[in-house]
Amino acid sequence: MSRFSSFGKLATGLVLVGGIALGGASLVVAQDDETEPVVSHPSHIHLGTCDDLDPNPAAPLNSIEPRMSDDDGEEANQPEGVLTAPRVLYASSEEVELSWDDMMASSHAINVHLSDEEISTYIACGDIGGVVVEDELHVSLAPQNDSGYHGIAVLTQDEDGNVDVEVFLAEPADESDATPVS
């Protein structure tokens, strides 16, 4: 056996061992990186009221998800304060495919669904109506189907008569973590 052949086999062996070691290390890292799945609740404006909702959306809104910072810093998106406080989810939809006048001319409601997979499960709803102040209307979102989700939607009429919608949706409080008041 030549000296170069032995060296070649040794080098190949080292590369294989190194590859296995690195593969194992990346496997450990992958197991340690247990990120929570992104919560996403589809939402729409529907004809009707929350008590009598047309199941076909009049206009889609963006899905409601956790509000996160775009900052890449180590401390970005770390919870602060009382860690048992329910998380508030958020969505912003600009120039919704429904004019302000059409929306206000008949009964409409904002409806929030559990997920894309469970679109027929409603978790929060709010009838669109109330006092408009400076082209802005605040709508209360009440829990549906005992979901515990509740929030507020802010509807704004822009200068073109279009509707912009911001939704703030609080997740249900985790009652198991509640501290009794003495």
FILUM-516399 format. One line per 10 residues: their letters; for each residue z, x, y of C-alpha. Coordinates in steps of 0.001 Angstrom, whole numbers, always signed. Layout:
FILUM-516399
A	Z X Y  ...
end
This chain:
FILUM-516399
MSRFSSFGKL	+0 +0 +0  -944 +1449 +3357  +1433 +1902 +6173  -516 -575 +8362  -486 -3223 +5648  +3316 -3010 +5376  +3619 -3160 +9143  +1320 -6220 +9226  +3397 -8055 +6605  +6582 -7176 +8451
ATGLVLVGGI	+5134 -8410 +11744  +3929 -11639 +10105  +7358 -12154 +8558  +9076 -11602 +11920  +6745 -14074 +13627  +7464 -16687 +10920  +11228 -16143 +11102  +11103 -16260 +14908  +9023 -19442 +14788  +11473 -21107 +12419
ALGGASLVVA	+14407 -20018 +14583  +12764 -21322 +17730  +11748 -24539 +16020  +15317 -25070 +14887  +16615 -24354 +18386  +14247 -26851 +19935  +15275 -29380 +17323  +18911 -28973 +18368  +17964 -29362 +22023  +15993 -32509 +21228
QDDETEPVVS	+18978 -33997 +19417  +21316 -33193 +22307  +18969 -34796 +24839  +19920 -38414 +24155  +18549 -40184 +27223  +19072 -43899 +27585  +15933 -45990 +27377  +14739 -47222 +30754  +15886 -50767 +31430  +12980 -52846 +32741
HPSHIHLGTC	+13061 -56558 +33542  +9747 -58235 +34429  +9934 -60645 +37360  +7628 -63241 +38869  +7389 -66003 +41426  +6893 -69316 +39613  +6063 -72826 +40795  +8959 -75237 +40571  +12703 -74704 +40676  +14984 -72801 +38323
DDLDPNPAAP	+15867 -76130 +36674  +12187 -77113 +36231  +10152 -73886 +36153  +6420 -73734 +35434  +6292 -71047 +32699  +3017 -69667 +34102  +3729 -67219 +36953  +2261 -67998 +40376  +2513 -64311 +41335  +3708 -61177 +39516
LNSIEPRMSD	+6397 -58946 +40984  +7228 -55376 +39990  +9648 -54904 +37107  +13301 -54488 +38037  +14689 -51105 +36937  +17514 -48696 +37743  +17143 -47278 +41230  +16964 -43495 +40951  +16623 -40603 +43356  +13445 -38513 +43282
DDGEEANQPE	+15622 -35435 +43880  +15428 -32902 +41026  +18811 -31349 +41821  +21456 -30976 +39132  +23665 -33606 +40781  +20828 -36120 +41307  +21385 -39536 +39766  +24924 -38738 +38609  +27215 -41780 +38840  +29977 -41572 +41425
GVLTAPRVLY	+32935 -43723 +42368  +34302 -46336 +39976  +32335 -45684 +36805  +33023 -49139 +35358  +31188 -50815 +38249  +28082 -52672 +37026  +24797 -50928 +37702  +22494 -52469 +40314  +18802 -52552 +39404  +15998 -52699 +41982
ASSEEVELSW	+12348 -53593 +42519  +10101 -53669 +45556  +6825 -55603 +45579  +4564 -55449 +48622  +1778 -57869 +49494  +2512 -60279 +46652  -515 -62316 +45559  +835 -65453 +47270  +803 -66252 +50961  +4062 -66976 +52768
DDMMASSHAI	+2797 -70411 +53893  +1724 -71431 +50366  +5028 -70235 +48933  +7053 -72229 +51469  +4847 -75363 +51262  +6054 -76295 +47757  +8898 -75456 +45377  +8873 -71877 +44097  +11464 -69698 +42370  +11921 -66034 +41525
NVHLSDEEIS	+12490 -65623 +37801  +13678 -62482 +35986  +12948 -61976 +32282  +14899 -59949 +29712  +11983 -57645 +28797  +8246 -57547 +28135  +9009 -58127 +24443  +11326 -61070 +25206  +9454 -62551 +28179  +10543 -66112 +27304
TYIACGDIGG	+14224 -65170 +27748  +15230 -65759 +31368  +18206 -63762 +32679  +18297 -64635 +36415  +16578 -67104 +38718  +16665 -68150 +42367  +15059 -71070 +44167  +13087 -69916 +47215  +14407 -71688 +50284  +16852 -71424 +53128
VVVEDELHVS	+16966 -70255 +56717  +14295 -67719 +57679  +15620 -65190 +60207  +13162 -62766 +61815  +10545 -63413 +59089  +13086 -62695 +56332  +14595 -65009 +53704  +17496 -64105 +51384  +17521 -65816 +47987  +20485 -65818 +45609
LAPQNDSGYH	+19666 -65034 +41978  +21992 -66814 +39543  +22541 -65941 +35869  +20424 -67785 +33320  +21292 -68335 +29644  +24793 -66853 +30113  +23209 -63440 +30772  +25680 -62332 +33433  +22840 -60868 +35560  +22977 -61929 +39216
GIAVLTQDED	+21675 -60659 +42506  +19722 -61244 +45643  +16058 -61190 +46599  +14904 -60440 +50136  +11537 -62006 +50959  +9764 -60822 +54088  +6650 -62206 +55756  +4468 -59376 +57019  +2132 -59573 +60038  -779 -60700 +57799
GNVDVEVFLA	+1146 -63651 +56335  +1676 -61889 +53000  +4957 -61775 +51123  +6972 -58621 +50389  +9870 -58954 +47937  +12853 -56688 +47273  +15143 -57596 +44385  +18664 -56264 +43787  +19959 -57309 +40361  +23488 -56518 +39134
EPADESDATP	+23959 -56001 +35421  +26765 -57930 +33718  +30206 -56380 +34092  +31522 -54775 +30930  +34650 -56838 +30375  +35965 -54398 +27753  +36447 -51757 +30475  +38161 -54130 +32902  +41586 -53123 +34137  +44039 -56009 +34410
VS	+45578 -56657 +37821  +49371 -56423 +37756
end
